[in-house]
């Protein structure tokens, strides 16, 4: 089923989980171990993030040298493995960054052949080396362009013009939305016009960036509806888990931590206390969101199960 079909047929579980591929060299069993604990909550689908190559430093012969590494490969194969093992729908993320449009076309063909029907289409993070996003010279600059490419394939329009009798794909596509605006955007108004472009290009639903004050989500949904964005808007939540989070998350994602949460986090003596606070805060957020029209809660798990299990037990 597609994500919109799931949203129309939710029975029981109103949670979806987002997992990261394991760090290169780790076994896929680490993902399965996390999922073994999460599947008891019968999520309608599982998201798997995509991570492009990044710059790191390796020490060779005692000298520190820059190296481009792909730390978390395997999104497509992990998605297929999860689908096969747990008989659950999967939503691999697909990004513009690092890919030419032709490479994207080939990846979409792989996904179609694997019977994967759902995708979350994203631009991808800015290049940490440059401090800004730089597309592949033959790739897409914005997620809306990626959505358009996928929608063309759904109509049987491929980039390769020599393709005879092209077979249309049947992807259902979601996109990201930012209730507190995307970090690089000059204003929420501008960012929301760009969000509308993604929906107009064919995205069928929106998954939000994490937020910690539900008023931010409710206001965002209202503004979307006023703009004529009618697709489902799925709130994304992440429980804070360590003390550093309440300072690090605003810096990294340009979001706000409510004063009350920040105050309580500062009072915590250990990371275990912060972990507990994060769980309780996310439970309270989830309950209020579900009671007030949110279709489902999308939990950013960071591939750790324990806090997510604690949240899921309280709201499932
Ligand atoms: P876009 O929609 O392309 O927007 C990026 C910026 O460009 C925004 O500021 C927007 O306002 C602006 N913009 C858009 N269109 C135009 C235009 N026509 N003219 C001028 N400006 C424009 N990253 C990963 O690398 N891998 C993942 O798996 C991943 N998963 C994510 C899942 C979710 C639910 C979310 C919320 C984010 C995820 N991200 C992931 C992070 C995401 O890639 C970054 O936030 C990225 O910086 C923006 O991606 P986007 O798809 O929202 O970009």
py3Dmol code that shows the C-alpha trace and the ligand (Angstrom):
import py3Dmol

protein = """\
ATOM      1  CA  UNK A   1       0.000   0.000   0.000  1.00  0.00           C
ATOM      2  CA  UNK A   2       1.080   3.581  -0.468  1.00  0.00           C
ATOM      3  CA  UNK A   3       1.507   5.894   2.531  1.00  0.00           C
ATOM      4  CA  UNK A   4      -1.711   7.844   1.685  1.00  0.00           C
ATOM      5  CA  UNK A   5      -3.587   4.524   1.437  1.00  0.00           C
ATOM      6  CA  UNK A   6      -2.220   3.539   4.847  1.00  0.00           C
ATOM      7  CA  UNK A   7      -3.318   6.880   6.297  1.00  0.00           C
ATOM      8  CA  UNK A   8      -6.832   6.212   5.029  1.00  0.00           C
ATOM      9  CA  UNK A   9      -6.883   2.692   6.496  1.00  0.00           C
ATOM     10  CA  UNK A  10      -5.171   3.029   9.854  1.00  0.00           C
ATOM     11  CA  UNK A  11      -6.256   0.314  12.237  1.00  0.00           C
ATOM     12  CA  UNK A  12      -4.511   0.317  15.577  1.00  0.00           C
ATOM     13  CA  UNK A  13      -0.993   1.653  15.269  1.00  0.00           C
ATOM     14  CA  UNK A  14      -0.585   5.333  14.479  1.00  0.00           C
ATOM     15  CA  UNK A  15       3.213   5.331  14.505  1.00  0.00           C
ATOM     16  CA  UNK A  16       5.819   5.132  11.784  1.00  0.00           C
ATOM     17  CA  UNK A  17       9.518   4.696  12.451  1.00  0.00           C
ATOM     18  CA  UNK A  18      12.516   6.172  10.641  1.00  0.00           C
ATOM     19  CA  UNK A  19      15.743   4.170  10.731  1.00  0.00           C
ATOM     20  CA  UNK A  20      19.288   4.857   9.581  1.00  0.00           C
ATOM     21  CA  UNK A  21      21.321   2.313   7.626  1.00  0.00           C
ATOM     22  CA  UNK A  22      24.103   0.885   9.830  1.00  0.00           C
ATOM     23  CA  UNK A  23      27.532   2.506   9.748  1.00  0.00           C
ATOM     24  CA  UNK A  24      29.699   0.889   7.049  1.00  0.00           C
ATOM     25  CA  UNK A  25      31.158  -2.386   8.292  1.00  0.00           C
ATOM     26  CA  UNK A  26      28.308  -3.082  10.726  1.00  0.00           C
ATOM     27  CA  UNK A  27      25.970  -5.960  10.060  1.00  0.00           C
ATOM     28  CA  UNK A  28      22.395  -5.526   8.854  1.00  0.00           C
ATOM     29  CA  UNK A  29      21.499  -7.515  11.976  1.00  0.00           C
ATOM     30  CA  UNK A  30      21.880  -4.281  13.989  1.00  0.00           C
ATOM     31  CA  UNK A  31      18.892  -2.889  12.063  1.00  0.00           C
ATOM     32  CA  UNK A  32      16.965  -6.126  12.454  1.00  0.00           C
ATOM     33  CA  UNK A  33      17.659  -6.099  16.223  1.00  0.00           C
ATOM     34  CA  UNK A  34      16.106  -2.615  16.448  1.00  0.00           C
ATOM     35  CA  UNK A  35      13.172  -3.586  14.256  1.00  0.00           C
ATOM     36  CA  UNK A  36      12.506  -6.804  16.197  1.00  0.00           C
ATOM     37  CA  UNK A  37      11.650  -4.560  19.152  1.00  0.00           C
ATOM     38  CA  UNK A  38       9.652  -2.006  17.132  1.00  0.00           C
ATOM     39  CA  UNK A  39       7.557  -4.355  14.983  1.00  0.00           C
ATOM     40  CA  UNK A  40       5.352  -5.343  17.938  1.00  0.00           C
ATOM     41  CA  UNK A  41       3.726  -1.922  17.500  1.00  0.00           C
ATOM     42  CA  UNK A  42       2.659  -2.861  13.938  1.00  0.00           C
ATOM     43  CA  UNK A  43       3.854   0.282  12.139  1.00  0.00           C
ATOM     44  CA  UNK A  44       2.146   0.622   8.752  1.00  0.00           C
ATOM     45  CA  UNK A  45       5.505   1.389   7.119  1.00  0.00           C
ATOM     46  CA  UNK A  46       9.182   1.971   7.913  1.00  0.00           C
ATOM     47  CA  UNK A  47      11.320   4.844   6.570  1.00  0.00           C
ATOM     48  CA  UNK A  48      15.012   4.357   5.810  1.00  0.00           C
ATOM     49  CA  UNK A  49      17.223   7.438   5.488  1.00  0.00           C
ATOM     50  CA  UNK A  50      19.757   8.078   2.727  1.00  0.00           C
ATOM     51  CA  UNK A  51      23.242   9.365   3.518  1.00  0.00           C
ATOM     52  CA  UNK A  52      25.527  10.828   0.897  1.00  0.00           C
ATOM     53  CA  UNK A  53      29.309  10.695   0.998  1.00  0.00           C
ATOM     54  CA  UNK A  54      31.100  13.080   3.361  1.00  0.00           C
ATOM     55  CA  UNK A  55      34.524  14.419   4.168  1.00  0.00           C
ATOM     56  CA  UNK A  56      36.434  12.893   7.041  1.00  0.00           C
ATOM     57  CA  UNK A  57      40.078  12.614   8.111  1.00  0.00           C
ATOM     58  CA  UNK A  58      41.986   9.329   8.248  1.00  0.00           C
ATOM     59  CA  UNK A  59      45.456   8.789   9.695  1.00  0.00           C
ATOM     60  CA  UNK A  60      47.777   7.060   7.221  1.00  0.00           C
ATOM     61  CA  UNK A  61      51.422   6.471   8.122  1.00  0.00           C
ATOM     62  CA  UNK A  62      50.976   8.815  11.087  1.00  0.00           C
ATOM     63  CA  UNK A  63      49.675  11.641   8.848  1.00  0.00           C
ATOM     64  CA  UNK A  64      46.106  12.914   9.038  1.00  0.00           C
ATOM     65  CA  UNK A  65      44.645  13.061   5.535  1.00  0.00           C
ATOM     66  CA  UNK A  66      41.261  14.130   4.144  1.00  0.00           C
ATOM     67  CA  UNK A  67      39.160  11.350   2.655  1.00  0.00           C
ATOM     68  CA  UNK A  68      35.705  11.192   1.104  1.00  0.00           C
ATOM     69  CA  UNK A  69      33.777   8.340   2.696  1.00  0.00           C
ATOM     70  CA  UNK A  70      30.313   6.895   2.401  1.00  0.00           C
ATOM     71  CA  UNK A  71      29.594   6.116   6.046  1.00  0.00           C
ATOM     72  CA  UNK A  72      26.075   4.710   5.767  1.00  0.00           C
ATOM     73  CA  UNK A  73      25.532   3.052   2.389  1.00  0.00           C
ATOM     74  CA  UNK A  74      22.837   0.481   1.651  1.00  0.00           C
ATOM     75  CA  UNK A  75      19.507   2.341   1.818  1.00  0.00           C
ATOM     76  CA  UNK A  76      17.929   0.541  -1.151  1.00  0.00           C
ATOM     77  CA  UNK A  77      19.065  -2.944  -0.142  1.00  0.00           C
ATOM     78  CA  UNK A  78      18.082  -2.431   3.501  1.00  0.00           C
ATOM     79  CA  UNK A  79      14.640  -1.258   2.395  1.00  0.00           C
ATOM     80  CA  UNK A  80      14.225  -4.404   0.283  1.00  0.00           C
ATOM     81  CA  UNK A  81      15.534  -6.631   3.110  1.00  0.00           C
ATOM     82  CA  UNK A  82      13.109  -5.109   5.659  1.00  0.00           C
ATOM     83  CA  UNK A  83      10.211  -5.472   3.227  1.00  0.00           C
ATOM     84  CA  UNK A  84      11.088  -9.147   2.678  1.00  0.00           C
ATOM     85  CA  UNK A  85      11.764 -10.070   6.313  1.00  0.00           C
ATOM     86  CA  UNK A  86       8.914  -8.227   8.077  1.00  0.00           C
ATOM     87  CA  UNK A  87       6.349  -8.056   5.245  1.00  0.00           C
ATOM     88  CA  UNK A  88       5.939  -4.351   5.926  1.00  0.00           C
ATOM     89  CA  UNK A  89       5.856  -1.442   3.485  1.00  0.00           C
ATOM     90  CA  UNK A  90       9.049   0.575   3.300  1.00  0.00           C
ATOM     91  CA  UNK A  91       9.779   4.194   2.420  1.00  0.00           C
ATOM     92  CA  UNK A  92      13.393   4.622   1.349  1.00  0.00           C
ATOM     93  CA  UNK A  93      14.554   8.230   1.214  1.00  0.00           C
ATOM     94  CA  UNK A  94      15.969   9.422  -2.081  1.00  0.00           C
ATOM     95  CA  UNK A  95      18.042  12.580  -2.321  1.00  0.00           C
ATOM     96  CA  UNK A  96      19.273  14.995  -4.987  1.00  0.00           C
ATOM     97  CA  UNK A  97      22.724  15.518  -3.434  1.00  0.00           C
ATOM     98  CA  UNK A  98      25.544  13.598  -5.063  1.00  0.00           C
ATOM     99  CA  UNK A  99      23.475  12.202  -7.951  1.00  0.00           C
ATOM    100  CA  UNK A 100      23.118  13.063 -11.603  1.00  0.00           C
ATOM    101  CA  UNK A 101      19.577  12.807 -12.938  1.00  0.00           C
ATOM    102  CA  UNK A 102      20.589   9.702 -14.909  1.00  0.00           C
ATOM    103  CA  UNK A 103      21.882   8.015 -11.735  1.00  0.00           C
ATOM    104  CA  UNK A 104      18.595   8.893 -10.054  1.00  0.00           C
ATOM    105  CA  UNK A 105      16.718   7.344 -12.960  1.00  0.00           C
ATOM    106  CA  UNK A 106      18.682   4.106 -12.558  1.00  0.00           C
ATOM    107  CA  UNK A 107      18.076   4.084  -8.776  1.00  0.00           C
ATOM    108  CA  UNK A 108      14.350   4.539  -9.411  1.00  0.00           C
ATOM    109  CA  UNK A 109      14.404   1.606 -11.829  1.00  0.00           C
ATOM    110  CA  UNK A 110      16.071  -0.544  -9.121  1.00  0.00           C
ATOM    111  CA  UNK A 111      13.417   0.504  -6.602  1.00  0.00           C
ATOM    112  CA  UNK A 112      10.611  -0.209  -9.075  1.00  0.00           C
ATOM    113  CA  UNK A 113      12.016  -3.672  -9.842  1.00  0.00           C
ATOM    114  CA  UNK A 114      12.169  -4.374  -6.085  1.00  0.00           C
ATOM    115  CA  UNK A 115       8.461  -3.622  -5.810  1.00  0.00           C
ATOM    116  CA  UNK A 116       9.031  -0.542  -3.637  1.00  0.00           C
ATOM    117  CA  UNK A 117       6.226   1.952  -4.215  1.00  0.00           C
ATOM    118  CA  UNK A 118       6.881   4.628  -1.589  1.00  0.00           C
ATOM    119  CA  UNK A 119       9.638   7.248  -1.595  1.00  0.00           C
ATOM    120  CA  UNK A 120      10.453  10.299   0.507  1.00  0.00           C
ATOM    121  CA  UNK A 121      12.034  12.781  -1.931  1.00  0.00           C
ATOM    122  CA  UNK A 122      14.569  15.198  -0.432  1.00  0.00           C
ATOM    123  CA  UNK A 123      17.246  17.596  -1.528  1.00  0.00           C
ATOM    124  CA  UNK A 124      19.706  16.253   1.043  1.00  0.00           C
ATOM    125  CA  UNK A 125      21.768  18.093   3.582  1.00  0.00           C
ATOM    126  CA  UNK A 126      24.203  20.869   2.753  1.00  0.00           C
ATOM    127  CA  UNK A 127      27.781  19.788   2.096  1.00  0.00           C
ATOM    128  CA  UNK A 128      29.580  20.185   5.436  1.00  0.00           C
ATOM    129  CA  UNK A 129      32.817  20.994   3.572  1.00  0.00           C
ATOM    130  CA  UNK A 130      31.233  23.952   1.760  1.00  0.00           C
ATOM    131  CA  UNK A 131      28.640  24.924   4.357  1.00  0.00           C
ATOM    132  CA  UNK A 132      26.017  24.956   1.582  1.00  0.00           C
ATOM    133  CA  UNK A 133      24.272  22.587  -0.801  1.00  0.00           C
ATOM    134  CA  UNK A 134      25.965  22.090  -4.148  1.00  0.00           C
ATOM    135  CA  UNK A 135      24.150  19.829  -6.584  1.00  0.00           C
ATOM    136  CA  UNK A 136      25.844  17.326  -8.837  1.00  0.00           C
ATOM    137  CA  UNK A 137      26.548  19.274 -12.087  1.00  0.00           C
ATOM    138  CA  UNK A 138      23.952  17.067 -13.809  1.00  0.00           C
ATOM    139  CA  UNK A 139      21.693  16.672 -10.789  1.00  0.00           C
ATOM    140  CA  UNK A 140      18.781  18.470  -9.173  1.00  0.00           C
ATOM    141  CA  UNK A 141      19.082  21.639  -7.100  1.00  0.00           C
ATOM    142  CA  UNK A 142      15.750  21.273  -5.287  1.00  0.00           C
ATOM    143  CA  UNK A 143      13.556  18.448  -4.049  1.00  0.00           C
ATOM    144  CA  UNK A 144      10.680  19.751  -6.232  1.00  0.00           C
ATOM    145  CA  UNK A 145      12.758  18.901  -9.338  1.00  0.00           C
ATOM    146  CA  UNK A 146      13.316  15.374  -8.027  1.00  0.00           C
ATOM    147  CA  UNK A 147       9.567  14.994  -7.431  1.00  0.00           C
ATOM    148  CA  UNK A 148       8.966  16.103 -11.046  1.00  0.00           C
ATOM    149  CA  UNK A 149      11.436  13.519 -12.353  1.00  0.00           C
ATOM    150  CA  UNK A 150       9.658  10.767 -10.402  1.00  0.00           C
ATOM    151  CA  UNK A 151       6.239  11.949 -11.609  1.00  0.00           C
ATOM    152  CA  UNK A 152       7.530  11.881 -15.203  1.00  0.00           C
ATOM    153  CA  UNK A 153       8.577   8.265 -14.729  1.00  0.00           C
ATOM    154  CA  UNK A 154       5.101   7.559 -13.375  1.00  0.00           C
ATOM    155  CA  UNK A 155       3.871   8.801 -16.780  1.00  0.00           C
ATOM    156  CA  UNK A 156       6.434   6.655 -18.603  1.00  0.00           C
ATOM    157  CA  UNK A 157       8.660   9.635 -19.430  1.00  0.00           C
ATOM    158  CA  UNK A 158      12.297   8.609 -18.956  1.00  0.00           C
ATOM    159  CA  UNK A 159      15.395  10.755 -19.478  1.00  0.00           C
ATOM    160  CA  UNK A 160      16.843   8.231 -21.893  1.00  0.00           C
ATOM    161  CA  UNK A 161      15.070   9.029 -25.116  1.00  0.00           C
ATOM    162  CA  UNK A 162      16.140   5.764 -26.796  1.00  0.00           C
ATOM    163  CA  UNK A 163      13.867   3.788 -24.409  1.00  0.00           C
ATOM    164  CA  UNK A 164      11.174   2.121 -26.482  1.00  0.00           C
ATOM    165  CA  UNK A 165       7.755   1.340 -24.976  1.00  0.00           C
ATOM    166  CA  UNK A 166       8.724   2.847 -21.614  1.00  0.00           C
ATOM    167  CA  UNK A 167       6.922   1.249 -18.699  1.00  0.00           C
ATOM    168  CA  UNK A 168       5.380   3.781 -16.285  1.00  0.00           C
ATOM    169  CA  UNK A 169       6.392   3.423 -12.639  1.00  0.00           C
ATOM    170  CA  UNK A 170       3.870   3.836  -9.843  1.00  0.00           C
ATOM    171  CA  UNK A 171       5.658   5.678  -7.035  1.00  0.00           C
ATOM    172  CA  UNK A 172       3.890   7.528  -4.253  1.00  0.00           C
ATOM    173  CA  UNK A 173       6.041  10.406  -3.033  1.00  0.00           C
ATOM    174  CA  UNK A 174       6.246  12.328   0.234  1.00  0.00           C
ATOM    175  CA  UNK A 175       8.347  15.417   0.952  1.00  0.00           C
ATOM    176  CA  UNK A 176       9.778  17.259   3.955  1.00  0.00           C
ATOM    177  CA  UNK A 177       8.147  20.303   5.572  1.00  0.00           C
ATOM    178  CA  UNK A 178       9.593  22.679   8.171  1.00  0.00           C
ATOM    179  CA  UNK A 179       7.131  24.122  10.703  1.00  0.00           C
ATOM    180  CA  UNK A 180       9.833  26.535  11.919  1.00  0.00           C
ATOM    181  CA  UNK A 181      11.130  27.097   8.337  1.00  0.00           C
ATOM    182  CA  UNK A 182      14.103  25.429   6.666  1.00  0.00           C
ATOM    183  CA  UNK A 183      17.380  26.642   8.097  1.00  0.00           C
ATOM    184  CA  UNK A 184      18.539  28.219   4.826  1.00  0.00           C
ATOM    185  CA  UNK A 185      15.255  29.893   3.958  1.00  0.00           C
ATOM    186  CA  UNK A 186      14.925  33.684   4.487  1.00  0.00           C
ATOM    187  CA  UNK A 187      11.386  33.320   5.900  1.00  0.00           C
ATOM    188  CA  UNK A 188       8.678  30.802   6.682  1.00  0.00           C
ATOM    189  CA  UNK A 189       6.475  32.375   3.989  1.00  0.00           C
ATOM    190  CA  UNK A 190       9.105  31.805   1.278  1.00  0.00           C
ATOM    191  CA  UNK A 191       9.818  28.301   2.508  1.00  0.00           C
ATOM    192  CA  UNK A 192       6.128  27.427   2.428  1.00  0.00           C
ATOM    193  CA  UNK A 193       5.812  28.605  -1.179  1.00  0.00           C
ATOM    194  CA  UNK A 194       8.619  26.189  -2.006  1.00  0.00           C
ATOM    195  CA  UNK A 195       6.815  23.472  -0.069  1.00  0.00           C
ATOM    196  CA  UNK A 196       3.738  24.133  -2.182  1.00  0.00           C
ATOM    197  CA  UNK A 197       5.844  23.708  -5.324  1.00  0.00           C
ATOM    198  CA  UNK A 198       6.763  20.199  -4.129  1.00  0.00           C
ATOM    199  CA  UNK A 199       3.118  19.332  -3.550  1.00  0.00           C
ATOM    200  CA  UNK A 200       2.067  20.858  -6.876  1.00  0.00           C
ATOM    201  CA  UNK A 201       4.791  18.762  -8.532  1.00  0.00           C
ATOM    202  CA  UNK A 202       3.071  15.614  -7.230  1.00  0.00           C
ATOM    203  CA  UNK A 203       3.979  14.964  -3.575  1.00  0.00           C
ATOM    204  CA  UNK A 204       1.062  13.268  -1.826  1.00  0.00           C
ATOM    205  CA  UNK A 205       1.963  14.020   1.795  1.00  0.00           C
ATOM    206  CA  UNK A 206       4.396  15.967   3.976  1.00  0.00           C
ATOM    207  CA  UNK A 207       6.527  14.729   6.887  1.00  0.00           C
ATOM    208  CA  UNK A 208       7.679  17.515   9.177  1.00  0.00           C
ATOM    209  CA  UNK A 209      11.021  18.300  10.672  1.00  0.00           C
ATOM    210  CA  UNK A 210      11.086  17.592  14.413  1.00  0.00           C
ATOM    211  CA  UNK A 211       9.563  20.201  16.712  1.00  0.00           C
ATOM    212  CA  UNK A 212       9.073  20.329  20.468  1.00  0.00           C
ATOM    213  CA  UNK A 213       6.126  22.691  20.825  1.00  0.00           C
ATOM    214  CA  UNK A 214       2.892  21.397  19.283  1.00  0.00           C
ATOM    215  CA  UNK A 215       1.602  24.924  18.706  1.00  0.00           C
ATOM    216  CA  UNK A 216       4.270  25.185  15.996  1.00  0.00           C
ATOM    217  CA  UNK A 217       2.744  22.172  14.174  1.00  0.00           C
ATOM    218  CA  UNK A 218      -0.873  23.308  14.530  1.00  0.00           C
ATOM    219  CA  UNK A 219       0.017  26.785  13.209  1.00  0.00           C
ATOM    220  CA  UNK A 220       1.994  25.242  10.332  1.00  0.00           C
ATOM    221  CA  UNK A 221      -0.941  23.023   9.312  1.00  0.00           C
ATOM    222  CA  UNK A 222      -3.249  26.048   9.367  1.00  0.00           C
ATOM    223  CA  UNK A 223      -0.863  28.077   7.212  1.00  0.00           C
ATOM    224  CA  UNK A 224      -0.513  25.183   4.763  1.00  0.00           C
ATOM    225  CA  UNK A 225      -4.304  24.887   4.448  1.00  0.00           C
ATOM    226  CA  UNK A 226      -4.587  28.669   3.918  1.00  0.00           C
ATOM    227  CA  UNK A 227      -2.046  28.338   1.086  1.00  0.00           C
ATOM    228  CA  UNK A 228      -4.092  25.581  -0.545  1.00  0.00           C
ATOM    229  CA  UNK A 229      -1.860  22.682   0.531  1.00  0.00           C
ATOM    230  CA  UNK A 230      -4.419  19.982   1.235  1.00  0.00           C
ATOM    231  CA  UNK A 231      -2.263  16.818   1.553  1.00  0.00           C
ATOM    232  CA  UNK A 232      -1.776  15.030   4.910  1.00  0.00           C
ATOM    233  CA  UNK A 233       0.894  16.574   7.150  1.00  0.00           C
ATOM    234  CA  UNK A 234       2.587  13.951   9.332  1.00  0.00           C
ATOM    235  CA  UNK A 235       4.333  15.346  12.423  1.00  0.00           C
ATOM    236  CA  UNK A 236       7.904  14.130  12.937  1.00  0.00           C
ATOM    237  CA  UNK A 237       9.057  13.790  16.543  1.00  0.00           C
ATOM    238  CA  UNK A 238      12.402  13.023  18.093  1.00  0.00           C
ATOM    239  CA  UNK A 239      12.831  12.500  21.830  1.00  0.00           C
ATOM    240  CA  UNK A 240      15.825  14.321  23.249  1.00  0.00           C
ATOM    241  CA  UNK A 241      18.124  11.687  24.734  1.00  0.00           C
ATOM    242  CA  UNK A 242      21.277  13.418  25.983  1.00  0.00           C
ATOM    243  CA  UNK A 243      21.972  16.741  27.663  1.00  0.00           C
ATOM    244  CA  UNK A 244      23.732  18.186  24.606  1.00  0.00           C
ATOM    245  CA  UNK A 245      20.558  17.842  22.491  1.00  0.00           C
ATOM    246  CA  UNK A 246      18.752  20.886  23.834  1.00  0.00           C
ATOM    247  CA  UNK A 247      21.602  23.104  22.612  1.00  0.00           C
ATOM    248  CA  UNK A 248      22.757  21.097  19.605  1.00  0.00           C
ATOM    249  CA  UNK A 249      19.369  20.559  17.877  1.00  0.00           C
ATOM    250  CA  UNK A 250      18.524  24.282  17.513  1.00  0.00           C
ATOM    251  CA  UNK A 251      22.002  24.975  16.087  1.00  0.00           C
ATOM    252  CA  UNK A 252      21.902  22.077  13.635  1.00  0.00           C
ATOM    253  CA  UNK A 253      18.308  22.354  12.446  1.00  0.00           C
ATOM    254  CA  UNK A 254      17.336  25.951  13.159  1.00  0.00           C
ATOM    255  CA  UNK A 255      14.507  24.915  15.473  1.00  0.00           C
ATOM    256  CA  UNK A 256      13.366  26.060  18.912  1.00  0.00           C
ATOM    257  CA  UNK A 257      13.449  24.201  22.195  1.00  0.00           C
ATOM    258  CA  UNK A 258      10.630  25.502  24.433  1.00  0.00           C
ATOM    259  CA  UNK A 259      11.852  27.291  27.550  1.00  0.00           C
ATOM    260  CA  UNK A 260      10.149  24.746  29.812  1.00  0.00           C
ATOM    261  CA  UNK A 261      11.889  21.773  28.132  1.00  0.00           C
ATOM    262  CA  UNK A 262      15.217  23.570  28.198  1.00  0.00           C
ATOM    263  CA  UNK A 263      14.732  24.422  31.883  1.00  0.00           C
ATOM    264  CA  UNK A 264      13.909  20.827  32.764  1.00  0.00           C
ATOM    265  CA  UNK A 265      16.839  19.492  30.690  1.00  0.00           C
ATOM    266  CA  UNK A 266      19.257  21.806  32.495  1.00  0.00           C
ATOM    267  CA  UNK A 267      17.982  20.513  35.830  1.00  0.00           C
ATOM    268  CA  UNK A 268      18.705  16.877  34.854  1.00  0.00           C
ATOM    269  CA  UNK A 269      21.740  15.518  36.640  1.00  0.00           C
ATOM    270  CA  UNK A 270      22.496  12.588  34.327  1.00  0.00           C
ATOM    271  CA  UNK A 271      21.871  11.685  30.697  1.00  0.00           C
ATOM    272  CA  UNK A 272      19.537   8.963  31.979  1.00  0.00           C
ATOM    273  CA  UNK A 273      17.371  11.751  33.486  1.00  0.00           C
ATOM    274  CA  UNK A 274      17.422  13.606  30.137  1.00  0.00           C
ATOM    275  CA  UNK A 275      16.479  10.383  28.356  1.00  0.00           C
ATOM    276  CA  UNK A 276      13.467   9.986  30.669  1.00  0.00           C
ATOM    277  CA  UNK A 277      12.485  13.617  30.186  1.00  0.00           C
ATOM    278  CA  UNK A 278      12.725  13.175  26.389  1.00  0.00           C
ATOM    279  CA  UNK A 279      10.441  10.138  26.510  1.00  0.00           C
ATOM    280  CA  UNK A 280       7.838  11.880  28.693  1.00  0.00           C
ATOM    281  CA  UNK A 281       7.898  15.035  26.547  1.00  0.00           C
ATOM    282  CA  UNK A 282       7.440  13.019  23.326  1.00  0.00           C
ATOM    283  CA  UNK A 283       4.556  11.011  24.865  1.00  0.00           C
ATOM    284  CA  UNK A 284       2.761  14.208  25.876  1.00  0.00           C
ATOM    285  CA  UNK A 285       3.365  15.724  22.418  1.00  0.00           C
ATOM    286  CA  UNK A 286       2.162  12.571  20.636  1.00  0.00           C
ATOM    287  CA  UNK A 287      -1.035  12.287  22.662  1.00  0.00           C
ATOM    288  CA  UNK A 288      -1.979  15.899  22.045  1.00  0.00           C
ATOM    289  CA  UNK A 289      -1.145  15.708  18.330  1.00  0.00           C
ATOM    290  CA  UNK A 290      -3.180  12.540  17.773  1.00  0.00           C
ATOM    291  CA  UNK A 291      -6.114  13.925  19.752  1.00  0.00           C
ATOM    292  CA  UNK A 292      -6.108  17.041  17.568  1.00  0.00           C
ATOM    293  CA  UNK A 293      -6.060  15.704  14.033  1.00  0.00           C
ATOM    294  CA  UNK A 294      -2.507  14.534  13.314  1.00  0.00           C
ATOM    295  CA  UNK A 295      -2.866  11.468  11.061  1.00  0.00           C
ATOM    296  CA  UNK A 296       0.092   9.566  12.514  1.00  0.00           C
ATOM    297  CA  UNK A 297       3.307  10.215  14.444  1.00  0.00           C
ATOM    298  CA  UNK A 298       6.577   9.751  12.585  1.00  0.00           C
ATOM    299  CA  UNK A 299       9.322   8.916  15.084  1.00  0.00           C
ATOM    300  CA  UNK A 300      12.946   9.657  14.285  1.00  0.00           C
ATOM    301  CA  UNK A 301      14.502   6.635  15.999  1.00  0.00           C
ATOM    302  CA  UNK A 302      18.185   7.227  15.167  1.00  0.00           C
ATOM    303  CA  UNK A 303      18.079   3.385  15.022  1.00  0.00           C
ATOM    304  CA  UNK A 304      17.813   3.143  18.817  1.00  0.00           C
ATOM    305  CA  UNK A 305      14.849   1.211  20.087  1.00  0.00           C
ATOM    306  CA  UNK A 306      14.591   1.691  23.865  1.00  0.00           C
ATOM    307  CA  UNK A 307      13.192   5.231  24.088  1.00  0.00           C
ATOM    308  CA  UNK A 308      11.003   4.630  21.042  1.00  0.00           C
ATOM    309  CA  UNK A 309       9.575   1.470  22.640  1.00  0.00           C
ATOM    310  CA  UNK A 310       8.827   3.429  25.818  1.00  0.00           C
ATOM    311  CA  UNK A 311       6.977   6.088  23.789  1.00  0.00           C
ATOM    312  CA  UNK A 312       5.152   3.559  21.615  1.00  0.00           C
ATOM    313  CA  UNK A 313       3.923   1.589  24.660  1.00  0.00           C
ATOM    314  CA  UNK A 314       2.265   4.716  26.032  1.00  0.00           C
ATOM    315  CA  UNK A 315       0.503   5.802  22.873  1.00  0.00           C
ATOM    316  CA  UNK A 316      -0.092   2.599  20.863  1.00  0.00           C
TER     317      UNK A 316
END
"""
ligand_1 = """\
53
LIG
P 14.037 21.570 -0.645
O 12.578 21.390 -0.581
O 14.692 21.497 -1.985
O 14.385 22.959 0.068
C 15.722 23.292 0.395
C 15.841 24.795 0.540
O 15.725 25.404 -0.756
C 14.757 25.437 1.392
O 15.326 26.500 2.097
C 13.735 25.933 0.387
O 12.965 27.035 0.859
C 14.652 26.346 -0.763
N 14.012 26.246 -2.091
C 13.239 25.252 -2.563
N 12.859 25.496 -3.822
C 13.419 26.689 -4.182
C 13.407 27.496 -5.355
N 12.729 27.122 -6.450
N 14.103 28.660 -5.345
C 14.806 29.067 -4.240
N 14.840 28.326 -3.092
C 14.158 27.167 -3.063
N 18.618 14.440 4.510
C 19.372 13.439 3.989
O 20.478 13.698 3.507
N 18.924 12.141 3.999
C 17.713 11.794 4.503
O 17.343 10.624 4.489
C 16.889 12.830 5.058
N 15.664 12.554 5.565
C 14.866 13.580 6.020
C 13.551 13.296 6.458
C 12.722 14.314 6.900
C 11.313 13.980 7.351
C 13.205 15.651 6.951
C 12.344 16.765 7.475
C 14.500 15.940 6.518
C 15.332 14.920 6.040
N 16.620 15.168 5.561
C 17.387 14.157 5.034
C 17.180 16.526 5.614
C 16.950 17.327 4.321
O 17.634 16.731 3.255
C 17.491 18.723 4.587
O 16.685 19.385 5.519
C 17.734 19.589 3.352
O 18.529 20.685 3.775
C 16.469 20.135 2.687
O 15.790 19.137 2.040
P 14.365 19.422 1.341
O 13.996 18.195 0.628
O 13.420 19.976 2.314
O 14.814 20.544 0.289
"""
view = py3Dmol.view(width=600, height=400)
view.addModel(protein, "pdb")
view.setStyle({"model": 0}, {"cartoon": {"style": "trace"}})
view.addModel(ligand_1, "xyz")
view.setStyle({"model": 1}, {"stick": {}})
view.zoomTo()
view.show()
